[in-house]
Amino acid sequence: MAAKRFARTVVKIMGWHLIGSFPPDAKKLLVIAAPHTSIMDFIMGWLGLHSFGISAKFVIKKEFFFFPVGPIIRALGAIPVKRGDRHNDMVAQMVAEYKKRDSFFLVITPEGTRKKVKRWKKGFYQIATEAKVPVVVSTVDYGKKQLGPLWIFEPTGDFDADMLKVKACYVGVKAKHPEGFTTES
């Protein structure tokens, strides 16, 4: 409760507003957070989630797990990922996390990096599909200074059709660094 009050206070002081809502009885969700063009997105996203009373895990490249940063981000919910290693099978690892826990909220940025990308990664969708959990489409919108969920859906198995709907949620959303964000396929 203290984290929720703290986060809401900071969000309010910064002039941001919470939008949307999370399902009140949800025990397992996969939250995608976009746009992701700045380290500030993590800070604002963390504050946003905690403002809703949600403590989530998130994946971050293992290179960030050095002392003293590693213990701090692990305490904030970080799970290290070895990027670029096709043998690490992050999808299977995260599906296993969902299966072994009664409650698990995971945040993934669909771009997979802060750099501009031509297309979004499919891992979040594969995790949600295999773990049979709903996807919360959420945003950190610097233009409107808004944080929160935009839409919640169950993956249909048709990635392309679902992604058209997901990306439509981000039309008009402004990134911290707008030149680094695209909803183009």
Backbone as JSON Lines, residues from 0, in Angstrom:
{"i":0,"aa":"M","n":[0.82,-1.19,0.0],"ca":[0.0,0.0,0.0],"c":[0.87,1.26,0.0]}
{"i":1,"aa":"A","n":[1.98,1.2,0.71],"ca":[2.87,2.36,0.76],"c":[3.47,2.65,-0.61]}
{"i":2,"aa":"A","n":[3.83,1.59,-1.35],"ca":[4.38,1.78,-2.7],"c":[3.35,2.42,-3.61]}
{"i":3,"aa":"K","n":[2.09,2.02,-3.47],"ca":[1.02,2.58,-4.3],"c":[0.84,4.08,-4.01]}
{"i":4,"aa":"R","n":[0.8,4.44,-2.74],"ca":[0.65,5.85,-2.36],"c":[1.83,6.67,-2.84]}
{"i":5,"aa":"F","n":[3.04,6.13,-2.63],"ca":[4.25,6.82,-3.07],"c":[4.21,7.05,-4.58]}
{"i":6,"aa":"A","n":[3.92,6.0,-5.34],"ca":[3.9,6.1,-6.8],"c":[2.85,7.1,-7.26]}
{"i":7,"aa":"R","n":[1.66,7.03,-6.71],"ca":[0.59,7.97,-7.1],"c":[0.98,9.42,-6.79]}
{"i":8,"aa":"T","n":[1.62,9.63,-5.68],"ca":[2.06,10.97,-5.3],"c":[3.09,11.5,-6.29]}
{"i":9,"aa":"V","n":[4.08,10.69,-6.63],"ca":[5.12,11.1,-7.57],"c":[4.5,11.38,-8.94]}
{"i":10,"aa":"V","n":[3.63,10.5,-9.41],"ca":[2.96,10.69,-10.71],"c":[2.21,12.02,-10.72]}
{"i":11,"aa":"K","n":[1.48,12.29,-9.66],"ca":[0.71,13.53,-9.56],"c":[1.62,14.77,-9.53]}
{"i":12,"aa":"I","n":[2.67,14.72,-8.74],"ca":[3.62,15.84,-8.64],"c":[4.23,16.13,-10.01]}
{"i":13,"aa":"M","n":[4.5,15.07,-10.78],"ca":[5.1,15.24,-12.11],"c":[4.1,15.72,-13.16]}
{"i":14,"aa":"G","n":[2.82,15.81,-12.77],"ca":[1.8,16.3,-13.69],"c":[1.25,15.24,-14.64]}
{"i":15,"aa":"W","n":[1.46,13.97,-14.32],"ca":[0.95,12.88,-15.15],"c":[-0.4,12.41,-14.62]}
{"i":16,"aa":"H","n":[-1.11,11.65,-15.48],"ca":[-2.43,11.14,-15.13],"c":[-2.51,9.65,-15.44]}
{"i":17,"aa":"L","n":[-3.23,8.95,-14.59],"ca":[-3.46,7.52,-14.84],"c":[-4.69,7.37,-15.71]}
{"i":18,"aa":"I","n":[-4.61,6.43,-16.65],"ca":[-5.75,6.13,-17.52],"c":[-6.03,4.64,-17.47]}
{"i":19,"aa":"G","n":[-7.25,4.26,-17.8],"ca":[-7.61,2.86,-17.88],"c":[-7.63,2.18,-16.52]}
{"i":20,"aa":"S","n":[-7.77,0.86,-16.59],"ca":[-7.76,0.06,-15.36],"c":[-7.33,-1.36,-15.68]}
{"i":21,"aa":"F","n":[-6.86,-2.03,-14.66],"ca":[-6.48,-3.42,-14.77],"c":[-7.64,-4.26,-14.23]}
{"i":22,"aa":"P","n":[-7.8,-5.48,-14.74],"ca":[-8.86,-6.34,-14.18],"c":[-8.63,-6.53,-12.68]}
{"i":23,"aa":"P","n":[-9.63,-6.24,-11.86],"ca":[-9.42,-6.24,-10.4],"c":[-9.04,-7.59,-9.81]}
{"i":24,"aa":"D","n":[-9.48,-8.68,-10.38],"ca":[-9.21,-10.0,-9.82],"c":[-8.15,-10.78,-10.59]}
{"i":25,"aa":"A","n":[-7.47,-10.13,-11.51],"ca":[-6.48,-10.83,-12.34],"c":[-5.32,-11.32,-11.49]}
{"i":26,"aa":"K","n":[-4.92,-12.53,-11.74],"ca":[-3.77,-13.12,-11.05],"c":[-2.57,-13.23,-11.97]}
{"i":27,"aa":"K","n":[-2.84,-13.29,-13.28],"ca":[-1.75,-13.44,-14.25],"c":[-2.05,-12.59,-15.47]}
{"i":28,"aa":"L","n":[-1.11,-11.73,-15.81],"ca":[-1.24,-10.86,-16.99],"c":[0.13,-10.68,-17.61]}
{"i":29,"aa":"L","n":[0.14,-10.45,-18.91],"ca":[1.35,-10.03,-19.59],"c":[1.08,-8.6,-20.06]}
{"i":30,"aa":"V","n":[1.88,-7.68,-19.61],"ca":[1.7,-6.27,-19.93],"c":[2.74,-5.87,-20.97]}
{"i":31,"aa":"I","n":[2.28,-5.35,-22.11],"ca":[3.25,-4.78,-23.04],"c":[3.24,-3.27,-22.84]}
{"i":32,"aa":"A","n":[4.42,-2.7,-22.86],"ca":[4.59,-1.28,-22.6],"c":[5.31,-0.63,-23.77]}
{"i":33,"aa":"A","n":[4.64,0.31,-24.39],"ca":[5.22,1.04,-25.52],"c":[4.71,2.48,-25.46]}
{"i":34,"aa":"P","n":[5.41,3.37,-26.03],"ca":[6.7,3.24,-26.7],"c":[7.84,3.12,-25.69]}
{"i":35,"aa":"H","n":[8.93,2.55,-26.17],"ca":[10.12,2.4,-25.32],"c":[11.31,2.99,-26.05]}
{"i":36,"aa":"T","n":[11.58,4.27,-25.77],"ca":[12.69,4.98,-26.44],"c":[13.67,5.6,-25.46]}
{"i":37,"aa":"S","n":[13.41,5.45,-24.15],"ca":[14.23,6.11,-23.14],"c":[14.22,5.3,-21.86]}
{"i":38,"aa":"I","n":[15.25,5.45,-21.06],"ca":[15.29,4.81,-19.74],"c":[14.18,5.39,-18.86]}
{"i":39,"aa":"M","n":[13.74,6.61,-19.15],"ca":[12.63,7.22,-18.39],"c":[11.35,6.42,-18.54]}
{"i":40,"aa":"D","n":[11.2,5.69,-19.65],"ca":[10.0,4.86,-19.85],"c":[9.9,3.82,-18.74]}
{"i":41,"aa":"F","n":[11.05,3.26,-18.35],"ca":[11.05,2.29,-17.26],"c":[10.59,2.96,-15.96]}
{"i":42,"aa":"I","n":[11.14,4.11,-15.67],"ca":[10.79,4.81,-14.43],"c":[9.31,5.17,-14.4]}
{"i":43,"aa":"M","n":[8.83,5.74,-15.5],"ca":[7.41,6.13,-15.55],"c":[6.51,4.89,-15.54]}
{"i":44,"aa":"G","n":[6.91,3.85,-16.23],"ca":[6.13,2.61,-16.24],"c":[6.06,1.97,-14.87]}
{"i":45,"aa":"W","n":[7.2,1.95,-14.18],"ca":[7.23,1.4,-12.83],"c":[6.3,2.19,-11.91]}
{"i":46,"aa":"L","n":[6.39,3.51,-12.0],"ca":[5.51,4.36,-11.19],"c":[4.05,4.13,-11.55]}
{"i":47,"aa":"G","n":[3.78,4.01,-12.85],"ca":[2.4,3.78,-13.3],"c":[1.84,2.48,-12.76]}
{"i":48,"aa":"L","n":[2.59,1.4,-12.92],"ca":[2.11,0.1,-12.43],"c":[1.87,0.13,-10.93]}
{"i":49,"aa":"H","n":[2.83,0.67,-10.2],"ca":[2.67,0.73,-8.75],"c":[1.53,1.66,-8.34]}
{"i":50,"aa":"S","n":[1.25,2.67,-9.15],"ca":[0.09,3.53,-8.88],"c":[-1.22,2.76,-8.96]}
{"i":51,"aa":"F","n":[-1.22,1.72,-9.78],"ca":[-2.4,0.84,-9.89],"c":[-2.35,-0.29,-8.87]}
{"i":52,"aa":"G","n":[-1.28,-0.33,-8.06],"ca":[-1.16,-1.38,-7.06],"c":[-0.61,-2.67,-7.62]}
{"i":53,"aa":"I","n":[0.09,-2.6,-8.75],"ca":[0.62,-3.79,-9.41],"c":[2.13,-3.83,-9.3]}
{"i":54,"aa":"S","n":[2.61,-4.94,-8.78],"ca":[4.04,-5.2,-8.72],"c":[4.33,-6.25,-9.78]}
{"i":55,"aa":"A","n":[5.11,-5.88,-10.77],"ca":[5.35,-6.78,-11.9],"c":[6.83,-7.08,-12.06]}
{"i":56,"aa":"K","n":[7.1,-8.16,-12.73],"ca":[8.45,-8.51,-13.14],"c":[8.66,-7.96,-14.54]}
{"i":57,"aa":"F","n":[9.91,-7.76,-14.91],"ca":[10.21,-7.29,-16.26],"c":[11.54,-7.88,-16.68]}
{"i":58,"aa":"V","n":[11.68,-8.05,-17.98],"ca":[12.94,-8.59,-18.51],"c":[13.84,-7.44,-18.92]}
{"i":59,"aa":"I","n":[15.12,-7.64,-18.68],"ca":[16.11,-6.62,-19.02],"c":[17.42,-7.34,-19.37]}
{"i":60,"aa":"K","n":[18.16,-6.78,-20.3],"ca":[19.38,-7.46,-20.73],"c":[20.33,-7.65,-19.57]}
{"i":61,"aa":"K","n":[20.98,-8.82,-19.58],"ca":[21.83,-9.23,-18.46],"c":[22.99,-8.27,-18.22]}
{"i":62,"aa":"E","n":[23.36,-7.48,-19.21],"ca":[24.47,-6.54,-19.06],"c":[24.21,-5.5,-17.96]}
{"i":63,"aa":"F","n":[22.94,-5.3,-17.58],"ca":[22.62,-4.34,-16.52],"c":[22.82,-4.91,-15.12]}
{"i":64,"aa":"F","n":[23.13,-6.19,-15.01],"ca":[23.22,-6.83,-13.71],"c":[24.64,-6.82,-13.16]}
{"i":65,"aa":"F","n":[25.21,-5.63,-13.06],"ca":[26.53,-5.45,-12.45],"c":[26.33,-4.68,-11.15]}
{"i":66,"aa":"F","n":[27.28,-4.8,-10.25],"ca":[27.19,-4.11,-8.97],"c":[27.47,-2.63,-9.16]}
{"i":67,"aa":"P","n":[26.72,-1.75,-8.59],"ca":[25.62,-1.91,-7.64],"c":[24.24,-1.92,-8.29]}
{"i":68,"aa":"V","n":[24.17,-1.77,-9.63],"ca":[22.88,-1.68,-10.32],"c":[22.09,-2.98,-10.25]}
{"i":69,"aa":"G","n":[22.78,-4.11,-10.43],"ca":[22.11,-5.41,-10.47],"c":[21.2,-5.69,-9.28]}
{"i":70,"aa":"P","n":[21.69,-5.6,-8.06],"ca":[20.83,-5.86,-6.91],"c":[19.63,-4.91,-6.82]}
{"i":71,"aa":"I","n":[19.83,-3.67,-7.24],"ca":[18.74,-2.69,-7.19],"c":[17.64,-3.05,-8.18]}
{"i":72,"aa":"I","n":[18.03,-3.31,-9.43],"ca":[16.98,-3.61,-10.43],"c":[16.34,-4.97,-10.18]}
{"i":73,"aa":"R","n":[17.1,-5.91,-9.61],"ca":[16.5,-7.2,-9.26],"c":[15.43,-6.98,-8.19]}
{"i":74,"aa":"A","n":[15.71,-6.12,-7.22],"ca":[14.73,-5.81,-6.17],"c":[13.49,-5.12,-6.74]}
{"i":75,"aa":"L","n":[13.68,-4.4,-7.85],"ca":[12.54,-3.73,-8.49],"c":[11.73,-4.69,-9.36]}
{"i":76,"aa":"G","n":[12.24,-5.91,-9.58],"ca":[11.48,-6.89,-10.34],"c":[12.15,-7.39,-11.61]}
{"i":77,"aa":"A","n":[13.41,-7.02,-11.82],"ca":[14.1,-7.39,-13.06],"c":[14.44,-8.87,-13.14]}
{"i":78,"aa":"I","n":[14.28,-9.4,-14.34],"ca":[14.7,-10.77,-14.67],"c":[15.73,-10.63,-15.79]}
{"i":79,"aa":"P","n":[16.97,-11.12,-15.58],"ca":[17.99,-10.96,-16.63],"c":[17.73,-11.85,-17.84]}
{"i":80,"aa":"V","n":[18.0,-11.3,-19.02],"ca":[17.84,-12.03,-20.27],"c":[19.11,-11.88,-21.09]}
{"i":81,"aa":"K","n":[19.57,-12.97,-21.63],"ca":[20.73,-12.95,-22.51],"c":[20.21,-12.72,-23.92]}
{"i":82,"aa":"R","n":[20.26,-11.48,-24.37],"ca":[19.74,-11.13,-25.69],"c":[20.66,-11.65,-26.78]}
{"i":83,"aa":"G","n":[20.06,-11.95,-27.92],"ca":[20.84,-12.39,-29.06],"c":[21.23,-13.86,-29.0]}
{"i":84,"aa":"D","n":[20.85,-14.54,-27.92],"ca":[21.16,-15.96,-27.78],"c":[19.9,-16.76,-28.08]}
{"i":85,"aa":"R","n":[19.85,-17.35,-29.23],"ca":[18.66,-18.12,-29.64],"c":[18.46,-19.37,-28.78]}
{"i":86,"aa":"H","n":[19.48,-19.74,-28.02],"ca":[19.39,-20.95,-27.22],"c":[18.88,-20.69,-25.8]}
{"i":87,"aa":"N","n":[18.67,-19.43,-25.44],"ca":[18.23,-19.16,-24.08],"c":[16.74,-19.41,-23.89]}
{"i":88,"aa":"D","n":[15.97,-19.47,-24.97],"ca":[14.54,-19.78,-24.98],"c":[13.78,-19.0,-23.91]}
{"i":89,"aa":"M","n":[13.83,-17.69,-24.04],"ca":[13.14,-16.81,-23.1],"c":[11.65,-17.11,-23.02]}
{"i":90,"aa":"V","n":[11.05,-17.45,-24.16],"ca":[9.61,-17.75,-24.16],"c":[9.32,-18.91,-23.21]}
{"i":91,"aa":"A","n":[10.05,-19.99,-23.34],"ca":[9.84,-21.15,-22.46],"c":[10.1,-20.8,-21.0]}
{"i":92,"aa":"Q","n":[11.14,-19.99,-20.74],"ca":[11.45,-19.59,-19.37],"c":[10.3,-18.81,-18.75]}
{"i":93,"aa":"M","n":[9.74,-17.87,-19.51],"ca":[8.66,-17.04,-18.97],"c":[7.36,-17.83,-18.83]}
{"i":94,"aa":"V","n":[7.08,-18.73,-19.77],"ca":[5.89,-19.59,-19.66],"c":[6.01,-20.44,-18.39]}
{"i":95,"aa":"A","n":[7.2,-20.96,-18.12],"ca":[7.43,-21.74,-16.9],"c":[7.17,-20.91,-15.65]}
{"i":96,"aa":"E","n":[7.57,-19.62,-15.68],"ca":[7.3,-18.73,-14.54],"c":[5.8,-18.59,-14.3]}
{"i":97,"aa":"Y","n":[5.03,-18.42,-15.37],"ca":[3.58,-18.33,-15.23],"c":[3.0,-19.6,-14.64]}
{"i":98,"aa":"K","n":[3.49,-20.74,-15.1],"ca":[2.94,-22.02,-14.67],"c":[3.27,-22.35,-13.22]}
{"i":99,"aa":"K","n":[4.42,-21.92,-12.73],"ca":[4.81,-22.29,-11.37],"c":[4.29,-21.32,-10.31]}
{"i":100,"aa":"R","n":[3.67,-20.24,-10.71],"ca":[3.21,-19.24,-9.74],"c":[1.68,-19.11,-9.76]}
{"i":101,"aa":"D","n":[1.12,-18.77,-8.61],"ca":[-0.32,-18.5,-8.54],"c":[-0.64,-17.12,-9.09]}
{"i":102,"aa":"S","n":[0.33,-16.21,-8.98],"ca":[0.13,-14.85,-9.46],"c":[1.43,-14.39,-10.11]}
{"i":103,"aa":"F","n":[1.31,-13.84,-11.33],"ca":[2.51,-13.4,-12.04],"c":[2.14,-12.34,-13.07]}
{"i":104,"aa":"F","n":[2.73,-11.18,-12.94],"ca":[2.56,-10.09,-13.88],"c":[3.92,-9.82,-14.5]}
{"i":105,"aa":"L","n":[3.97,-9.85,-15.82],"ca":[5.22,-9.66,-16.54],"c":[5.06,-8.49,-17.51]}
{"i":106,"aa":"V","n":[6.05,-7.6,-17.53],"ca":[6.05,-6.47,-18.45],"c":[7.13,-6.69,-19.5]}
{"i":107,"aa":"I","n":[6.75,-6.51,-20.76],"ca":[7.68,-6.63,-21.87],"c":[7.47,-5.46,-22.82]}
{"i":108,"aa":"T","n":[8.56,-4.91,-23.3],"ca":[8.45,-3.89,-24.35],"c":[8.5,-4.61,-25.69]}
{"i":109,"aa":"P","n":[7.47,-4.44,-26.51],"ca":[7.42,-5.2,-27.77],"c":[8.53,-4.84,-28.76]}
{"i":110,"aa":"E","n":[9.11,-3.65,-28.6],"ca":[10.23,-3.28,-29.47],"c":[11.49,-4.06,-29.1]}
{"i":111,"aa":"G","n":[11.62,-4.42,-27.83],"ca":[12.76,-5.18,-27.35],"c":[14.02,-4.36,-27.13]}
{"i":112,"aa":"T","n":[13.95,-3.06,-27.37],"ca":[15.1,-2.17,-27.23],"c":[14.59,-0.73,-27.22]}
{"i":113,"aa":"R","n":[15.48,0.19,-26.83],"ca":[15.11,1.62,-26.88],"c":[15.39,2.2,-28.27]}
{"i":114,"aa":"K","n":[16.14,1.49,-29.08],"ca":[16.45,1.97,-30.44],"c":[15.23,1.78,-31.35]}
{"i":115,"aa":"K","n":[15.18,2.57,-32.41],"ca":[14.1,2.42,-33.38],"c":[14.25,1.06,-34.08]}
{"i":116,"aa":"V","n":[13.14,0.37,-34.21],"ca":[13.14,-0.93,-34.87],"c":[12.16,-0.92,-36.03]}
{"i":117,"aa":"K","n":[12.39,-1.8,-37.0],"ca":[11.49,-1.9,-38.15],"c":[10.23,-2.68,-37.79]}
{"i":118,"aa":"R","n":[10.4,-3.68,-36.93],"ca":[9.23,-4.47,-36.52],"c":[9.38,-4.88,-35.07]}
{"i":119,"aa":"W","n":[8.24,-5.08,-34.44],"ca":[8.21,-5.48,-33.05],"c":[8.49,-6.97,-32.92]}
{"i":120,"aa":"K","n":[8.99,-7.36,-31.76],"ca":[9.29,-8.76,-31.47],"c":[7.99,-9.54,-31.24]}
{"i":121,"aa":"K","n":[8.04,-10.84,-31.47],"ca":[6.87,-11.7,-31.28],"c":[6.87,-12.42,-29.94]}
{"i":122,"aa":"G","n":[7.97,-12.33,-29.2],"ca":[8.1,-13.09,-27.96],"c":[6.98,-12.88,-26.97]}
{"i":123,"aa":"F","n":[6.56,-11.63,-26.77],"ca":[5.49,-11.37,-25.8],"c":[4.23,-12.12,-26.19]}
{"i":124,"aa":"Y","n":[3.95,-12.14,-27.48],"ca":[2.73,-12.79,-27.98],"c":[2.82,-14.31,-27.78]}
{"i":125,"aa":"Q","n":[3.99,-14.86,-28.06],"ca":[4.19,-16.31,-27.88],"c":[4.07,-16.69,-26.41]}
{"i":126,"aa":"I","n":[4.63,-15.86,-25.53],"ca":[4.52,-16.13,-24.1],"c":[3.06,-16.12,-23.67]}
{"i":127,"aa":"A","n":[2.33,-15.08,-24.04],"ca":[0.92,-14.96,-23.64],"c":[0.09,-16.11,-24.19]}
{"i":128,"aa":"T","n":[0.36,-16.49,-25.44],"ca":[-0.39,-17.58,-26.06],"c":[-0.12,-18.9,-25.35]}
{"i":129,"aa":"E","n":[1.16,-19.21,-25.14],"ca":[1.52,-20.48,-24.51],"c":[1.14,-20.54,-23.03]}
{"i":130,"aa":"A","n":[1.23,-19.41,-22.33],"ca":[0.87,-19.37,-20.91],"c":[-0.63,-19.19,-20.71]}
{"i":131,"aa":"K","n":[-1.33,-18.9,-21.8],"ca":[-2.79,-18.68,-21.76],"c":[-3.16,-17.55,-20.79]}
{"i":132,"aa":"V","n":[-2.49,-16.4,-20.99],"ca":[-2.77,-15.23,-20.17],"c":[-3.17,-14.06,-21.06]}
{"i":133,"aa":"P","n":[-4.02,-13.17,-20.55],"ca":[-4.39,-11.98,-21.31],"c":[-3.21,-11.02,-21.45]}
{"i":134,"aa":"V","n":[-3.28,-10.21,-22.5],"ca":[-2.27,-9.19,-22.76],"c":[-2.89,-7.83,-22.45]}
{"i":135,"aa":"V","n":[-2.19,-7.05,-21.65],"ca":[-2.59,-5.67,-21.36],"c":[-1.72,-4.77,-22.22]}
{"i":136,"aa":"V","n":[-2.36,-4.01,-23.09],"ca":[-1.65,-3.05,-23.93],"c":[-1.6,-1.75,-23.13]}
{"i":137,"aa":"S","n":[-0.38,-1.35,-22.73],"ca":[-0.26,-0.15,-21.89],"c":[0.68,0.86,-22.52]}
{"i":138,"aa":"T","n":[0.62,2.08,-22.0],"ca":[1.42,3.14,-22.6],"c":[2.02,4.08,-21.57]}
{"i":139,"aa":"V","n":[3.09,4.72,-22.0],"ca":[3.66,5.88,-21.34],"c":[3.64,6.95,-22.43]}
{"i":140,"aa":"D","n":[2.63,7.81,-22.4],"ca":[2.41,8.81,-23.44],"c":[2.91,10.18,-22.96]}
{"i":141,"aa":"Y","n":[4.04,10.61,-23.51],"ca":[4.66,11.87,-23.09],"c":[3.9,13.08,-23.62]}
{"i":142,"aa":"G","n":[3.16,12.93,-24.69],"ca":[2.39,14.04,-25.23],"c":[1.24,14.44,-24.32]}
{"i":143,"aa":"K","n":[0.5,13.44,-23.86],"ca":[-0.66,13.67,-23.0],"c":[-0.33,13.51,-21.52]}
{"i":144,"aa":"K","n":[0.92,13.06,-21.24],"ca":[1.35,12.78,-19.87],"c":[0.39,11.79,-19.2]}
{"i":145,"aa":"Q","n":[0.19,10.67,-19.9],"ca":[-0.71,9.63,-19.42],"c":[0.01,8.3,-19.3]}
{"i":146,"aa":"L","n":[-0.38,7.56,-18.27],"ca":[0.15,6.22,-18.0],"c":[-1.01,5.26,-17.8]}
{"i":147,"aa":"G","n":[-0.88,4.06,-18.36],"ca":[-1.87,3.05,-18.03],"c":[-2.29,2.18,-19.18]}
{"i":148,"aa":"P","n":[-3.21,1.26,-18.89],"ca":[-3.68,0.33,-19.9],"c":[-4.6,1.0,-20.92]}
{"i":149,"aa":"L","n":[-4.43,0.58,-22.17],"ca":[-5.27,1.08,-23.26],"c":[-6.29,0.04,-23.69]}
{"i":150,"aa":"W","n":[-5.92,-1.25,-23.58],"ca":[-6.77,-2.33,-24.06],"c":[-6.27,-3.64,-23.46]}
{"i":151,"aa":"I","n":[-7.17,-4.56,-23.22],"ca":[-6.81,-5.89,-22.74],"c":[-7.43,-6.9,-23.68]}
{"i":152,"aa":"F","n":[-6.62,-7.89,-24.1],"ca":[-7.17,-8.89,-25.03],"c":[-6.57,-10.26,-24.77]}
{"i":153,"aa":"E","n":[-7.3,-11.27,-25.22],"ca":[-6.82,-12.65,-25.22],"c":[-6.26,-12.9,-26.61]}
{"i":154,"aa":"P","n":[-5.03,-13.36,-26.74],"ca":[-4.48,-13.65,-28.07],"c":[-5.35,-14.66,-28.81]}
{"i":155,"aa":"T","n":[-5.61,-14.37,-30.07],"ca":[-6.47,-15.24,-30.89],"c":[-5.67,-16.35,-31.57]}
{"i":156,"aa":"G","n":[-4.35,-16.18,-31.63],"ca":[-3.52,-17.11,-32.38],"c":[-3.16,-16.54,-33.75]}
{"i":157,"aa":"D","n":[-3.85,-15.47,-34.15],"ca":[-3.55,-14.79,-35.42],"c":[-2.72,-13.56,-35.08]}
{"i":158,"aa":"F","n":[-1.41,-13.74,-35.04],"ca":[-0.51,-12.67,-34.63],"c":[-0.71,-11.4,-35.44]}
{"i":159,"aa":"D","n":[-0.76,-11.51,-36.77],"ca":[-0.86,-10.33,-37.62],"c":[-2.15,-9.55,-37.35]}
{"i":160,"aa":"A","n":[-3.27,-10.25,-37.23],"ca":[-4.55,-9.57,-36.97],"c":[-4.54,-8.92,-35.59]}
{"i":161,"aa":"D","n":[-4.03,-9.64,-34.59],"ca":[-3.99,-9.07,-33.25],"c":[-3.05,-7.86,-33.2]}
{"i":162,"aa":"M","n":[-1.92,-7.94,-33.91],"ca":[-0.97,-6.82,-33.89],"c":[-1.53,-5.57,-34.56]}
{"i":163,"aa":"L","n":[-2.37,-5.74,-35.57],"ca":[-3.01,-4.56,-36.17],"c":[-3.83,-3.82,-35.12]}
{"i":164,"aa":"K","n":[-4.54,-4.55,-34.29],"ca":[-5.35,-3.94,-33.23],"c":[-4.47,-3.34,-32.13]}
{"i":165,"aa":"V","n":[-3.41,-4.04,-31.78],"ca":[-2.48,-3.53,-30.75],"c":[-1.86,-2.23,-31.22]}
{"i":166,"aa":"K","n":[-1.33,-2.23,-32.43],"ca":[-0.65,-1.02,-32.93],"c":[-1.61,0.14,-33.11]}
{"i":167,"aa":"A","n":[-2.87,-0.15,-33.39],"ca":[-3.89,0.91,-33.5],"c":[-4.05,1.63,-32.16]}
{"i":168,"aa":"C","n":[-3.82,0.93,-31.06],"ca":[-3.91,1.55,-29.73],"c":[-2.87,2.66,-29.55]}
{"i":169,"aa":"Y","n":[-1.75,2.55,-30.27],"ca":[-0.65,3.49,-30.1],"c":[-0.64,4.65,-31.09]}
{"i":170,"aa":"V","n":[-1.63,4.7,-31.96],"ca":[-1.71,5.83,-32.9],"c":[-1.94,7.11,-32.08]}
{"i":171,"aa":"G","n":[-1.1,8.09,-32.3],"ca":[-1.21,9.36,-31.58],"c":[-0.45,9.4,-30.27]}
{"i":172,"aa":"V","n":[0.1,8.28,-29.83],"ca":[0.88,8.24,-28.6],"c":[2.26,8.82,-28.9]}
{"i":173,"aa":"K","n":[2.74,9.68,-28.02],"ca":[4.04,10.32,-28.22],"c":[5.09,9.7,-27.3]}
{"i":174,"aa":"A","n":[6.18,9.28,-27.91],"ca":[7.31,8.72,-27.16],"c":[8.17,9.84,-26.59]}
{"i":175,"aa":"K","n":[9.0,9.5,-25.62],"ca":[9.97,10.46,-25.07],"c":[10.86,10.97,-26.21]}
{"i":176,"aa":"H","n":[11.27,10.05,-27.07],"ca":[12.05,10.39,-28.27],"c":[11.24,9.9,-29.48]}
{"i":177,"aa":"P","n":[10.34,10.73,-29.99],"ca":[9.4,10.3,-31.04],"c":[10.07,9.73,-32.3]}
{"i":178,"aa":"E","n":[11.27,10.19,-32.6],"ca":[11.95,9.69,-33.79],"c":[12.32,8.2,-33.64]}
{"i":179,"aa":"G","n":[12.28,7.7,-32.43],"ca":[12.65,6.31,-32.18],"c":[11.49,5.35,-32.1]}
{"i":180,"aa":"F","n":[10.26,5.83,-32.35],"ca":[9.08,4.98,-32.19],"c":[8.28,4.9,-33.47]}
{"i":181,"aa":"T","n":[7.9,3.7,-33.82],"ca":[7.02,3.5,-34.97],"c":[6.04,2.39,-34.69]}
{"i":182,"aa":"T","n":[4.86,2.49,-35.27],"ca":[3.88,1.41,-35.19],"c":[3.77,0.74,-36.56]}
{"i":183,"aa":"E","n":[4.68,1.1,-37.45],"ca":[4.68,0.47,-38.78],"c":[5.08,-0.98,-38.66]}
{"i":184,"aa":"S","n":[4.57,-1.79,-39.58],"ca":[4.91,-3.23,-39.56],"c":[6.16,-3.48,-40.38]}
